[in-house]
Amino acid sequence: MSHPVVTGLGCVSPFGIGMARLRAGLTSGRPSEPPLVFDSAGYRVQGVLHARDVGLDPRNRSFPERLAELAFAEAVERAGIAPEALAPCGLALASTSSGWHLPDETLRPGRTLPPDSDTLTLSKSGPALRIVEKWGLEGPHVTLSSACASSTAAIAWAAERIALGDAPVMAVGAVDVVTEVVFAGFHSMRLLNATGTRPFATDRQGFVLSEGAAFLVLEDAEHARARGAQVLATVAGWGASSDAAHITTPDAAGITRSLRAAVQDAAYVPEDIEVYHAHGTASRTSDAAEAAAVAAALRPSGGRVRVTATKSSLGHTEGAAGLFSAVAAVDAIECGRLPPVVGVTEPAAAFSAVALTAASDAVAPTAPALVHASGFGGVNCSVVLDRPGRAPSRRRTRRCRVVVRIAVRADGEGPALLVPLADDALGASAPSDKGDATALERAMKEHFARTPGADRVTRLLGAAASAALAGLGHEDAAAACRGGLLTGTAFGSQANHARMWEAIRTGGGRHVDPLDFARSTFNVPASQCSSAFGIKGRVEAFLGPTAGVEALLSAADDIASGRAEVLLAAGYDAPENRLWRAEDDDDVPAGATLLAVGTAENAPISSVLEIVGSRRLSPSARGRTHAAVLDAVRDLGGSGGAAEVWVDPAGLEADAVDRLRTALDVPVRLLAAASGAASPLDCHLRAGAHLVRAGLDSVTVVTTARHAPGAVVRYGRYDGV
Amino acid sequence: MNESVQTSLVQLLRKHSEEIEARDIGPADVLGDLGIDSLSLLSLAVDLENTFGISIDDADLYGVRTVEDLEALLLGLRNGD
């Protein structure tokens, strides 16, 4: 039975390189220091925690990838996997700040780079792509950036790849570095503390900004057993939610939903959770919401749960925070000692369910452990870790058939339009009023009017979501709100970052508007839509030109494995958010393309497009991708094979299409997606519409792009049988 | 009340909330009722600091509930309290 276990871990932290330094540092902490990468003299708060003894100055342009590589190498070595045996391994990497360490190159709009420029260093996906290239990883690949919940989300994504049999081994990591944009942003929100982080204390006053990289190696339990690997912990389950409330004030009910979903996924009851590894930012409102959620989700009948919080010693490592908590949790399970909450002995009186871990609590149980992270926008993801040998209660498979219920395209030029998929009669039309389109649109407009952060991509995504929910009808729209909204974007809302950097450059960091910071994280457009429509399920932001397709595949997996009945998946982008471009990059059209996917069982007869199967491809590298495409197309072919194969060859070798045509005995048609994450989904819909109109049984669509993972998706006609 | 401070404050309040464009603002008005939520207040604080050349402590800002509270805080800081 496939289930994910942890066989390796590694990190680089403010305590130095490696787990031994982290373990020691988590019991003692260390003083903060002035930042080396900018001058903090003009701010109210000066201190940060830099990663230490890395052998590279934090000002070096390769600093983030260096941190990631060191942590990855330690984790893989600990797992006992030889570098030459890493090809089947996939990679999920979370980052929020990579690239922003070079603000004059990444955050000043309008730069055009020569074709041979090293763009990876400027990109949030850069550290992941370097690792893939250096170690030759050929498994499933993703970069996530869902604010400070990014890295628990990365663990969840990687655990799904193992549980669903997509890969035998997954490296999952996170890297974030101290940058002035992030420092000034948190400073403007009055969340920074100069000297220490005191989670859940009565006198808590924010956190010390920190940096580092952390990695886990997840592995199929059977694969680990077969090679004689030492299992360090079991990934027992995960859950995710969106607050659907305020953009920056966490909501106890939203966090509660995430914690409950993780506990239920692990098939535990709340009281089974022995230790809670808190997000614990020491913010007044965030800790209060989290403590209330802990009480509601983990001790509903009263009593206290043991809580620890790595930020008390480590500071806040931004998007990497959840992975540092997870690494600490696995290390605690292995060594039998919990890291304490440094500097805080008693929680605030109101936090009645919180029992803070003291240095003297060495014998406290270390598992089952629940690791939680929350982020701006109200995004939450929680992971349950347990001892080795803890078998899952049920097997996870792709057991449900998945159909595209509805597809919508918004470009801001008029109302969002349904994309014709069911039959010609539908045409490209405005959505029906089945789900009360007018009311939804009004709710969205009113919400966005109250939310000053609603920028163009948020409004495009909102228009598409509103039309899709209206078209789904009340019952399925409600199911979609329970399911969630997964998004892909190449450029996010980076115009907000540009404004922040402009404010820093021209007036100093104290001129940064916290609204720009709040709306700058990559999940915020989806999170704001979740607030507008009451979407309380999973909200996620995948990054890169093919990330919209990854959103679709992740949504399809959630449906297929029974996590949700209906989910929304979208790709979006707009030109103002691409702050630099390579000389040969195309223009970015503004647009959002959104698909609602759901189980076939309850689908209306008009849902004729079925997602029959899919394969994820590693980012193109070293001229081997066409072979991977060919394998995937054949693997997905089934007994009859696809009637046609549609290929976007942007990430393939020059002769790849010719080689595919020679190797495949079916028509191979060419696709050419525009820049941005919406267009590849449009390509899928074009192929799907052709399948329906031409009466074909199936079409396989191949999406590739430069410096991005690819996907092969086989669509079929769903006829209700 | 210092009139120039009051005028600047009202202008900034209007900038930070669409809800108060069409209405008068009185000293007893609660900021939340004017559409100034916790995030908008932080954004307003950045503008106030830069407009008046002052530095507002976190604790003082958290104590602000009404327009009057904000005026008192500003005048106190400008007078070197």
Interface residues (C-beta under 8 A of the other chain):
Chain A: R44 S188 M189 R190 Q205 H246 I247 T248 T249 R284 T285 A449 R450 P452 G507 R510 H511 V512 D513 P514 L515 A518
Chain B: H16 E18 E19 G35 D37 S38 L39 S40 L42 S43 A45 V46 E49 N50 S55 D58 L61 Y62
